[in-house]
Amino acid sequence: MRKVVFFDRDGVINNNEDYYIYQWEKFRFNEGVIEGLKKLAQHGYEFIIISNQSGVFKNIYSIWDVEVLHNRLSEYLFDHGISILEYYYCVHHPETTNCLCRKPQSLLFEKAIARFNIDVQHSWMIGDQMRDIEAAKLCGIRGILVEPNSNLLLSAVNKIIYE
C-alpha cells in the first residue's frame, strides 16, 4: 500500500493572493514547496493534488486551462526530481450544486484511495481551509491546516516526518 500526502493546490502549493490561478505565467510557488516535497519523497511519500476549481464553473477559465497548468506544474516538478501521482479537481460551485466531489465532500479522495491503493492510516492532507481537512478526515486521513501561502517546509513537512 502507498503512503500519500494529499495537497490542496491554491494557497498550499502556490501563492493564491490573485485568487483564480490558471496561467503558468502567474503561478508562484510558496516557500519550501520544492524542498518539502523532496524531503517527503525521501521518506517514502507520494503526492496527489486535490483542488476545488470553481473558476471553471464561473467561466473565468476552462478545464483546458486547468489541465495545461497541471501539465506545466508536473513538468517543472519532474525537472526537480518530484512526481505527482495525479490531480483531482472539482469544477462545481457550492451556490448551484451540492456535488460529492467538492471539498469538504470526500469523493475525490475516495477515487484516489481506490485507484492507487492508498494506506489512509499513513497518509496526510495539507490544506489551507478547514474544508480540505474535513474531506480528508471523512476517509480516515489525518490533516494539517496551514496558513494560506505559508512556508510548506516549516508549517507541515516536518510534522509529517517526525509524527
MARVO-303821 format. One record per atom (N, C-alpha, C): x, y, z; atom name; residue number from 1; residue in one letter. Coordinates in pm, 1 decimal. Example, Ala and Ser with C-alpha at 12.3 -4.5 7.8 and 13.67 -1.06 7.14 Angstrom:
BEGIN
          X          Y          Z   at     i   aa
     1319.0     -569.0      780.0    N     1    A
     1230.0     -450.0      780.0   CA     1    A
     1320.0     -330.0      780.0    C     1    A
     1285.0     -225.0      708.0    N     2    S
     1367.0     -106.0      714.0   CA     2    S
     1290.0        3.0      787.0    C     2    S
***
This chain:
BEGIN
          X          Y          Z   at     i   aa
       83.5     -119.5        0.0    N     1    M
        0.0        0.0        0.0   CA     1    M
       87.3      124.9        0.0    C     1    M
       35.1      228.0      -61.3    N     2    R
      109.6      353.0      -74.1   CA     2    R
       76.4      448.5       39.0    C     2    R
      177.2      523.8       80.5    N     3    K
      150.3      635.4      170.6   CA     3    K
      165.0      763.2       88.6    C     3    K
       63.5      848.0      102.6    N     4    V
       49.9      963.4       15.1   CA     4    V
       28.5     1089.2       99.2    C     4    V
       83.7     1198.2       52.0    N     5    V
       46.5     1328.1      104.9   CA     5    V
      -39.6     1394.0       -2.2    C     5    V
     -161.9     1424.8       37.0    N     6    F
     -253.8     1498.5      -48.7   CA     6    F
     -232.6     1646.9      -21.4    C     6    F
     -239.3     1725.7     -126.2    N     7    F
     -224.1     1870.2     -112.2   CA     7    F
     -341.0     1941.6     -177.1    C     7    F
     -389.2     2045.5     -111.0    N     8    D
     -468.2     2144.2     -181.1   CA     8    D
     -368.1     2220.3     -267.3    C     8    D
     -412.2     2274.6     -378.4    N     9    R
     -317.6     2343.4     -466.2   CA     9    R
     -303.9     2491.6     -428.9    C     9    R
     -409.0     2567.2     -450.9    N    10    D
     -402.9     2712.7     -435.6   CA    10    D
     -396.6     2752.0     -288.2    C    10    D
     -289.6     2818.4     -251.6    N    11    G
     -268.1     2858.6     -112.9   CA    11    G
     -173.1     2767.1      -39.0    C    11    G
     -154.2     2644.5      -89.0    N    12    V
      -61.3     2549.2      -26.4   CA    12    V
       61.5     2530.9     -115.7    C    12    V
       39.8     2488.9     -238.8    N    13    I
      149.5     2471.6     -333.9   CA    13    I
      189.2     2607.9     -392.2    C    13    I
       90.8     2682.7     -434.0    N    14    N
      117.8     2812.5     -496.3   CA    14    N
       50.0     2925.4     -419.4    C    14    N
      105.4     3043.2     -437.5    N    15    N
       50.4     3162.8     -376.5   CA    15    N
      -80.0     3197.3     -446.2    C    15    N
     -184.0     3218.3     -367.6    N    16    N
     -313.5     3249.3     -428.3   CA    16    N
     -366.1     3386.3     -387.2    C    16    N
     -276.1     3481.9     -371.2    N    17    E
     -322.3     3618.2     -345.2   CA    17    E
     -406.7     3668.2     -461.9    C    17    E
     -369.2     3633.5     -585.7    N    18    D
     -457.4     3652.6     -700.9   CA    18    D
     -543.5     3527.7     -704.5    C    18    D
     -669.0     3538.3     -665.3    N    19    Y
     -749.2     3422.4     -628.0   CA    19    Y
     -759.4     3314.4     -735.0    C    19    Y
     -786.6     3348.1     -857.8    N    20    Y
     -803.2     3244.6     -960.9   CA    20    Y
     -673.5     3229.2    -1040.3    C    20    Y
     -600.7     3123.6    -1010.1    N    21    I
     -473.7     3096.5    -1076.9   CA    21    I
     -496.7     2988.3    -1181.5    C    21    I
     -475.3     3022.7    -1308.2    N    22    Y
     -491.7     2924.4    -1414.5   CA    22    Y
     -389.2     2939.8    -1525.9    C    22    Y
     -296.3     3032.5    -1510.4    N    23    Q
     -191.7     3052.1    -1609.8   CA    23    Q
      -55.7     3026.7    -1546.0    C    23    Q
       27.0     2949.5    -1615.0    N    24    W
      158.5     2916.6    -1562.1   CA    24    W
      239.7     3043.6    -1535.7    C    24    W
      224.6     3142.7    -1619.1    N    25    E
      299.5     3267.1    -1604.7   CA    25    E
      268.4     3337.9    -1473.3    C    25    E
      152.8     3311.6    -1415.4    N    26    K
      113.5     3375.4    -1288.9   CA    26    K
      127.9     3281.6    -1168.7    C    26    K
      167.6     3159.0    -1194.5    N    27    F
      182.5     3058.1    -1089.7   CA    27    F
      312.7     3085.3    -1014.6    C    27    F
      301.9     3105.8     -882.4    N    28    R
      419.7     3130.0     -798.7   CA    28    R
      418.5     3029.6     -684.1    C    28    R
      524.9     2951.8     -673.1    N    29    F
      535.8     2854.6     -564.7   CA    29    F
      548.2     2924.9     -430.8    C    29    F
      485.1     2868.3     -330.2    N    30    N
      507.7     2914.8     -193.4   CA    30    N
      644.8     2866.6     -147.7    C    30    N
      699.8     2934.9      -50.7    N    31    E
      830.0     2895.4        2.8   CA    31    E
      825.7     2753.4       57.2    C    31    E
      934.2     2682.0       39.5    N    32    G
      950.2     2549.8       98.5   CA    32    G
      883.2     2436.3       24.5    C    32    G
      815.2     2464.4      -86.9    N    33    V
      741.8     2358.4     -157.0   CA    33    V
      837.6     2255.9     -217.6    C    33    V
      931.1     2299.6     -297.6    N    34    I
     1021.6     2205.4     -364.0   CA    34    I
     1101.8     2127.4     -260.3    C    34    I
     1160.5     2197.7     -164.1    N    35    E
     1240.1     2131.3      -60.2   CA    35    E
     1153.2     2036.1       22.3    C    35    E
     1031.7     2079.8       54.1    N    36    G
      942.1     1996.9      133.0   CA    36    G
      900.1     1870.1       61.2    C    36    G
      867.2     1881.9      -66.7    N    37    L
      829.0     1763.7     -144.3   CA    37    L
      945.5     1665.9     -156.2    C    37    L
     1064.4     1717.9     -178.0    N    38    K
     1181.8     1630.1     -185.8   CA    38    K
     1203.9     1556.5      -53.8    C    38    K
     1188.6     1628.0       55.0    N    39    K
     1209.3     1567.7      186.7   CA    39    K
     1104.9     1459.6      213.0    C    39    K
      979.8     1487.0      178.9    N    40    L
      873.5     1387.3      196.5   CA    40    L
      898.2     1264.8      107.6    C    40    L
      942.2     1287.7      -15.4    N    41    A
      970.4     1176.7     -106.8   CA    41    A
     1082.4     1088.3      -52.3    C    41    A
     1181.4     1148.8       11.2    N    42    Q
     1290.3     1072.0       71.3   CA    42    Q
     1240.2      981.6      183.2    C    42    Q
     1125.2     1016.7      240.4    N    43    H
     1065.7      935.0      346.7   CA    43    H
      954.5      843.9      293.2    C    43    H
      951.5      827.0      161.3    N    44    G
      862.2      729.1      100.7   CA    44    G
      723.3      776.9       66.4    C    44    G
      698.2      907.2       74.1    N    45    Y
      565.6      958.8       40.9   CA    45    Y
      553.7      987.9     -107.7    C    45    Y
      431.7      966.6     -158.3    N    46    E
      396.3     1006.1     -293.8   CA    46    E
      293.0     1118.3     -282.6    C    46    E
      260.3     1182.3     -395.8    N    47    F
      182.1     1305.7     -388.7   CA    47    F
       63.8     1307.3     -483.6    C    47    F
      -47.9     1359.1     -430.6    N    48    I
     -168.9     1382.1     -509.3   CA    48    I
     -219.6     1521.0     -473.3    C    48    I
     -262.1     1593.1     -574.3    N    49    I
     -319.8     1725.2     -552.2   CA    49    I
     -470.0     1715.5     -572.5    C    49    I
     -544.8     1765.9     -473.2    N    50    I
     -690.7     1769.1     -479.9   CA    50    I
     -734.0     1913.6     -458.8    C    50    I
     -806.4     1966.9     -556.9    N    51    S
     -833.0     2110.1     -558.0   CA    51    S
     -974.4     2142.2     -604.4    C    51    S
    -1036.6     2239.5     -541.3    N    52    N
    -1161.5     2295.2     -591.1   CA    52    N
    -1127.1     2400.6     -695.5    C    52    N
    -1186.5     2391.1     -812.4    N    53    Q
    -1159.4     2484.8     -921.3   CA    53    Q
    -1290.2     2541.9     -976.2    C    53    Q
    -1360.1     2616.2     -892.1    N    54    S
    -1489.5     2671.7     -931.9   CA    54    S
    -1478.2     2781.4    -1037.0    C    54    S
    -1356.5     2828.5    -1063.9    N    55    G
    -1338.2     2925.4    -1171.8   CA    55    G
    -1383.6     2870.5    -1306.1    C    55    G
    -1381.2     2738.4    -1322.5    N    56    V
    -1431.8     2676.2    -1445.5   CA    56    V
    -1581.7     2698.4    -1453.7    C    56    V
    -1652.1     2671.4    -1346.1    N    57    F
    -1797.3     2691.1    -1343.4   CA    57    F
    -1834.1     2837.0    -1370.6    C    57    F
    -1753.6     2927.0    -1317.5    N    58    K
    -1780.8     3071.1    -1332.7   CA    58    K
    -1733.4     3125.9    -1467.4    C    58    K
    -1681.7     3038.9    -1554.2    N    59    N
    -1631.6     3077.1    -1686.5   CA    59    N
    -1517.5     3178.1    -1680.3    C    59    N
    -1439.1     3172.7    -1574.2    N    60    I
    -1319.1     3255.5    -1562.8   CA    60    I
    -1206.1     3189.1    -1641.5    C    60    I
    -1205.1     3056.2    -1638.9    N    61    Y
    -1109.9     2976.9    -1715.4   CA    61    Y
    -1174.3     2843.7    -1746.5    C    61    Y
    -1107.1     2762.9    -1827.4    N    62    S
    -1164.8     2637.2    -1875.4   CA    62    S
    -1094.7     2516.5    -1814.0    C    62    S
    -1154.9     2401.7    -1832.9    N    63    I
    -1089.8     2276.6    -1792.6   CA    63    I
     -956.8     2262.6    -1866.0    C    63    I
     -953.7     2303.1    -1991.5    N    64    W
     -829.5     2300.4    -2069.1   CA    64    W
     -721.8     2381.2    -1998.0    C    64    W
     -756.8     2500.4    -1947.6    N    65    D
     -660.0     2583.8    -1875.8   CA    65    D
     -606.5     2511.6    -1751.9    C    65    D
     -694.9     2444.7    -1678.9    N    66    V
     -654.2     2369.7    -1559.4   CA    66    V
     -557.8     2258.7    -1598.3    C    66    V
     -591.7     2185.3    -1703.2    N    67    E
     -506.9     2074.1    -1747.8   CA    67    E
     -369.7     2123.2    -1795.6    C    67    E
     -367.8     2232.2    -1869.7    N    68    V
     -240.7     2287.6    -1917.3   CA    68    V
     -154.5     2328.6    -1798.5    C    68    V
     -214.6     2395.7    -1700.5    N    69    L
     -138.9     2435.8    -1581.9   CA    69    L
      -85.2     2313.9    -1507.5    C    69    L
     -166.6     2212.0    -1491.1    N    70    H
     -121.1     2092.1    -1420.8   CA    70    H
       -9.4     2021.4    -1497.2    C    70    H
      -18.1     2019.5    -1628.7    N    71    N
       90.3     1959.7    -1708.8   CA    71    N
      219.8     2037.3    -1691.5    C    71    N
      212.4     2168.3    -1693.7    N    72    R
      332.8     2250.7    -1674.5   CA    72    R
      388.9     2231.1    -1534.4    C    72    R
      299.9     2224.1    -1435.5    N    73    L
      342.4     2201.6    -1297.5   CA    73    L
      413.2     2067.0    -1286.0    C    73    L
      357.0     1963.8    -1345.2    N    74    S
      419.5     1831.0    -1341.5   CA    74    S
      556.6     1832.1    -1407.4    C    74    S
      567.8     1898.4    -1520.1    N    75    E
      697.4     1907.1    -1589.4   CA    75    E
      800.7     1978.1    -1502.4    C    75    E
      761.9     2087.7    -1443.4    N    76    Y
      852.9     2164.1    -1358.6   CA    76    Y
      898.8     2080.0    -1239.2    C    76    Y
      803.0     2015.9    -1173.0    N    77    L
      837.4     1933.5    -1057.2   CA    77    L
      924.4     1814.6    -1098.1    C    77    L
      892.3     1753.3    -1210.1    N    78    F
      971.0     1640.2    -1258.6   CA    78    F
     1116.3     1682.3    -1282.2    C    78    F
     1135.0     1802.9    -1335.4    N    79    D
     1270.6     1855.2    -1355.6   CA    79    D
     1345.5     1873.0    -1224.4    C    79    D
     1271.3     1876.9    -1114.4    N    80    H
     1330.7     1887.6     -980.6   CA    80    H
     1326.0     1754.4     -905.1    C    80    H
     1299.0     1645.6     -978.5    N    81    G
     1300.8     1512.9     -918.7   CA    81    G
     1175.7     1475.9     -840.6    C    81    G
     1064.0     1542.1     -869.8    N    82    I
      939.2     1519.8     -795.5   CA    82    I
      830.3     1477.7     -893.6    C    82    I
      754.0     1374.2     -855.4    N    83    S
      642.1     1327.9     -938.4   CA    83    S
      510.6     1344.1     -863.0    C    83    S
      408.9     1381.9     -936.8    N    84    I
      272.6     1388.8     -883.9   CA    84    I
      198.1     1268.8     -940.3    C    84    I
      140.5     1186.7     -852.2    N    85    L
       65.0     1069.8     -899.0   CA    85    L
      -53.9     1112.1     -984.5    C    85    L
     -128.5     1212.3     -934.7    N    86    E
     -249.8     1253.0    -1006.5   CA    86    E
     -299.8     1385.6     -951.7    C    86    E
     -378.0     1451.2    -1033.1    N    87    Y
     -450.3     1572.8     -994.1   CA    87    Y
     -598.6     1539.9     -999.1    C    87    Y
     -668.0     1572.2     -892.7    N    88    Y
     -813.0     1560.0     -889.5   CA    88    Y
     -866.9     1698.9     -859.0    C    88    Y
     -971.2     1738.8     -931.5    N    89    Y
    -1028.0     1870.5     -904.3   CA    89    Y
    -1177.2     1871.9     -933.8    C    89    Y
    -1245.9     1958.2     -861.7    N    90    C
    -1389.7     1977.6     -876.9   CA    90    C
    -1412.5     2112.7     -942.2    C    90    C
    -1494.9     2116.8    -1045.1    N    91    V
    -1523.5     2241.3    -1116.4   CA    91    V
    -1656.8     2303.4    -1075.3    C    91    V
    -1725.9     2241.6     -981.5    N    92    H
    -1858.4     2290.1     -942.1   CA    92    H
    -1849.0     2407.5     -844.8    C    92    H
    -1960.8     2473.7     -827.3    N    93    H
    -1967.7     2585.5     -732.9   CA    93    H
    -2076.5     2556.2     -631.1    C    93    H
    -2049.3     2580.0     -503.1    N    94    P
    -2145.2     2542.5     -398.3   CA    94    P
    -2277.0     2619.5     -402.7    C    94    P
    -2281.4     2733.3     -469.5    N    95    E
    -2405.8     2809.0     -477.8   CA    95    E
    -2507.3     2744.5     -571.4    C    95    E
    -2460.9     2656.3     -659.3    N    96    T
    -2551.4     2599.3     -759.0   CA    96    T
    -2569.4     2449.1     -748.2    C    96    T
    -2476.8     2381.5     -684.3    N    97    T
    -2488.6     2236.3     -675.1   CA    97    T
    -2422.0     2186.6     -547.4    C    97    T
    -2471.6     2079.5     -495.2    N    98    N
    -2413.0     2016.0     -377.1   CA    98    N
    -2348.6     1885.5     -422.4    C    98    N
    -2239.8     1897.1     -493.6    N    99    C
    -2175.6     1778.4     -550.2   CA    99    C
    -2093.2     1704.6     -445.1    C    99    C
    -2063.1     1581.6     -473.5    N   100    L
    -1985.7     1497.8     -381.8   CA   100    L
    -1835.6     1509.4     -402.8    C   100    L
    -1795.1     1579.0     -510.9    N   101    C
    -1651.2     1587.9     -536.8   CA   101    C
    -1589.5     1717.0     -482.5    C   101    C
    -1670.2     1815.3     -450.9    N   102    R
    -1615.3     1941.8     -399.8   CA   102    R
    -1587.2     1928.0     -251.0    C   102    R
    -1463.8     1960.0     -213.0    N   103    K
    -1431.5     1959.7      -70.6   CA   103    K
    -1523.2     2060.1       -0.3    C   103    K
    -1586.1     2026.5      108.0    N   104    P
    -1548.3     1928.8      209.5   CA   104    P
    -1604.0     1787.3      189.5    C   104    P
    -1661.7     1758.4       74.7    N   105    Q
    -1703.8     1621.1       47.4   CA   105    Q
    -1580.2     1539.2        9.6    C   105    Q
    -1593.1     1409.1        9.8    N   106    S
    -1474.1     1323.2        2.4   CA   106    S
    -1459.3     1239.6     -124.7    C   106    S
    -1544.7     1259.0     -224.3    N   107    L
    -1543.4     1169.4     -340.0   CA   107    L
    -1408.2     1165.4     -411.5    C   107    L
    -1341.6     1278.1     -426.1    N   108    L
    -1212.0     1277.2     -496.2   CA   108    L
    -1107.6     1199.7     -417.7    C   108    L
    -1112.1     1209.1     -286.2    N   109    F
    -1021.6     1129.6     -203.0   CA   109    F
    -1053.2      980.9     -218.7    C   109    F
    -1181.2      947.2     -217.5    N   110    E
    -1221.9      807.1     -230.4   CA   110    E
    -1173.7      748.0     -362.6    C   110    E
    -1184.9      825.8     -470.0    N   111    K
    -1137.2      779.0     -600.5   CA   111    K
     -986.4      752.4     -596.3    C   111    K
     -912.7      845.2     -539.4    N   112    A
     -767.1      830.6     -532.2   CA   112    A
     -728.0      709.8     -447.6    C   112    A
     -793.2      692.9     -334.9    N   113    I
     -763.2      580.8     -244.8   CA   113    I
     -784.9      448.0     -315.9    C   113    I
     -896.0      436.1     -386.0    N   114    A
     -926.2      311.5     -457.3   CA   114    A
     -829.8      289.0     -574.2    C   114    A
     -803.3      391.6     -649.9    N   115    R
     -719.4      376.9     -769.5   CA   115    R
     -574.8      344.5     -736.0    C   115    R
     -520.6      408.3     -631.9    N   116    F
     -378.8      395.3     -602.9   CA   116    F
     -347.8      308.3     -481.4    C   116    F
     -449.5      239.4     -426.8    N   117    N
     -428.1      150.8     -312.5   CA   117    N
     -352.9      222.8     -200.4    C   117    N
     -413.6      330.1     -152.4    N   118    I
     -350.5      418.4      -54.4   CA   118    I
     -379.0      371.2       87.7    C   118    I
     -275.9      371.7      167.7    N   119    D
     -284.9      340.6      310.5   CA   119    D
     -325.5      469.4      382.5    C   119    D
     -453.1      480.7      416.1    N   120    V
     -502.7      606.4      474.6   CA   120    V
     -444.0      632.6      612.4    C   120    V
     -407.3      527.4      685.5    N   121    Q
     -351.6      546.0      820.0   CA   121    Q
     -212.6      607.5      816.8    C   121    Q
     -145.5      597.2      703.5    N   122    H
      -10.8      652.8      691.1   CA   122    H
       -5.5      764.5      586.9    C   122    H
     -120.0      825.8      561.2    N   123    S
     -128.9      933.8      463.5   CA   123    S
     -177.8     1061.0      531.6    C   123    S
     -156.6     1172.6      464.2    N   124    W
     -186.5     1304.7      519.3   CA   124    W
     -250.8     1393.2      413.0    C   124    W
     -320.2     1494.8      460.6    N   125    M
     -370.9     1602.3      375.0   CA   125    M
     -318.0     1733.6      429.4    C   125    M
     -263.6     1816.3      342.3    N   126    I
     -221.2     1950.7      380.5   CA   126    I
     -310.2     2048.5      306.0    C   126    I
     -380.9     2129.5      383.0    N   127    G
     -470.9     2227.3      323.1   CA   127    G
     -468.4     2358.7      396.9    C   127    G
     -519.3     2461.5      331.7    N   128    D
     -524.3     2593.5      393.4   CA   128    D
     -665.6     2635.9      431.6    C   128    D
     -761.2     2545.2      415.9    N   129    Q
     -900.1     2569.7      454.6   CA   129    Q
     -951.4     2447.7      531.1    C   129    Q
    -1041.8     2470.8      623.3    N   130    M
    -1097.8     2358.4      700.2   CA   130    M
    -1165.4     2256.2      609.4    C   130    M
    -1222.3     2299.4      498.3    N   131    R
    -1289.5     2204.5      408.1   CA   131    R
    -1191.1     2100.5      354.7    C   131    R
    -1063.8     2137.2      338.6    N   132    D
     -961.8     2041.8      294.5   CA   132    D
     -944.1     1931.7      398.7    C   132    D
     -934.5     1972.6      522.9    N   133    I
     -909.9     1880.0      633.2   CA   133    I
    -1033.6     1793.6      658.2    C   133    I
    -1151.3     1855.4      651.8    N   134    E
    -1276.8     1781.6      673.5   CA   134    E
    -1294.6     1671.2      570.1    C   134    E
    -1265.0     1700.1      443.8    N   135    A
    -1280.1     1599.8      337.5   CA   135    A
    -1187.5     1480.9      361.2    C   135    A
    -1063.5     1509.1      398.0    N   136    A
     -967.6     1401.5      424.7   CA   136    A
    -1010.3     1317.7      544.3    C   136    A
    -1056.8     1386.5      646.5    N   137    K
    -1097.4     1317.3      769.5   CA   137    K
    -1210.4     1217.2      743.6    C   137    K
    -1300.1     1249.2      651.1    N   138    L
    -1408.6     1156.9      616.7   CA   138    L
    -1356.4     1022.5      566.2    C   138    L
    -1233.4     1022.4      516.6    N   139    C
    -1171.9      899.4      464.6   CA   139    C
    -1068.7      841.1      559.8    C   139    C
    -1055.0      897.6      677.8    N   140    G
     -958.6      846.3      774.1   CA   140    G
     -818.0      898.4      755.3    C   140    G
     -803.8     1007.4      680.7    N   141    I
     -672.5     1066.1      654.5   CA   141    I
     -652.5     1183.9      749.5    C   141    I
     -535.3     1187.0      813.3    N   142    R
     -503.9     1298.4      902.9   CA   142    R
     -475.6     1423.6      821.4    C   142    R
     -510.0     1538.2      879.4    N   143    G
     -491.1     1662.9      807.8   CA   143    G
     -407.5     1762.5      885.6    C   143    G
     -342.7     1849.1      810.6    N   144    I
     -266.7     1959.6      868.8   CA   144    I
     -317.7     2087.1      802.3    C   144    I
     -369.5     2176.1      884.8    N   145    L
     -418.2     2304.8      837.0   CA   145    L
     -303.9     2405.0      845.0    C   145    L
     -270.3     2466.1      731.5    N   146    V
     -162.4     2564.4      726.6   CA   146    V
     -220.5     2701.0      691.9    C   146    V
     -146.4     2802.5      726.2    N   147    E
     -184.1     2937.4      684.5   CA   147    E
     -170.2     2946.5      533.0    C   147    E
     -264.9     3012.2      465.7    N   148    P
     -250.2     3027.9      320.7   CA   148    P
     -117.1     3094.6      285.7    C   148    P
      -53.7     3041.3      182.9    N   149    N
       70.1     3096.8      126.2   CA   149    N
      188.4     3091.2      222.5    C   149    N
      184.2     3000.2      317.9    N   150    S
      292.7     2988.6      415.5   CA   150    S
      403.9     2897.7      363.6    C   150    S
      512.7     2893.7      436.4    N   151    N
      626.8     2809.8      402.8   CA   151    N
      591.4     2665.2      434.7    C   151    N
      576.2     2585.1      331.7    N   152    L
      532.0     2446.2      347.7   CA   152    L
      629.8     2363.7      430.1    C   152    L
      757.2     2385.1      410.4    N   153    L
      858.4     2309.1      484.1   CA   153    L
      846.4     2334.9      634.1    C   153    L
      827.3     2459.4      670.8    N   154    L
      818.2     2493.9      812.8   CA   154    L
      682.9     2458.4      872.8    C   154    L
      575.5     2472.4      793.4    N   155    S
      441.9     2458.9      850.2   CA   155    S
      390.7     2315.7      858.5    C   155    S
      436.6     2226.4      771.2    N   156    A
      373.8     2094.5      767.9   CA   156    A
      469.2     1977.5      748.7    C   156    A
      568.9     1991.1      667.2    N   157    V
      652.3     1877.6      627.9   CA   157    V
      718.8     1812.4      749.1    C   157    V
      779.8     1890.1      834.0    N   158    N
      847.9     1833.3      948.7   CA   158    N
      751.8     1763.0     1043.4    C   158    N
      628.0     1814.1     1053.1    N   159    K
      530.0     1747.5     1138.3   CA   159    K
      499.1     1606.9     1084.4    C   159    K
      489.0     1592.7      955.0    N   160    I
      461.0     1460.9      896.6   CA   160    I
      578.2     1366.3      918.1    C   160    I
      695.5     1413.3      892.1    N   161    I
      813.8     1326.8      901.6   CA   161    I
      840.6     1281.5     1044.9    C   161    I
      820.1     1369.4     1140.4    N   162    Y
      854.7     1338.0     1278.0   CA   162    Y
      736.6     1294.7     1363.4    C   162    Y
      619.5     1278.0     1302.9    N   163    E
      499.5     1233.1     1375.5   CA   163    E
      508.2     1083.9     1401.6    C   163    E
***
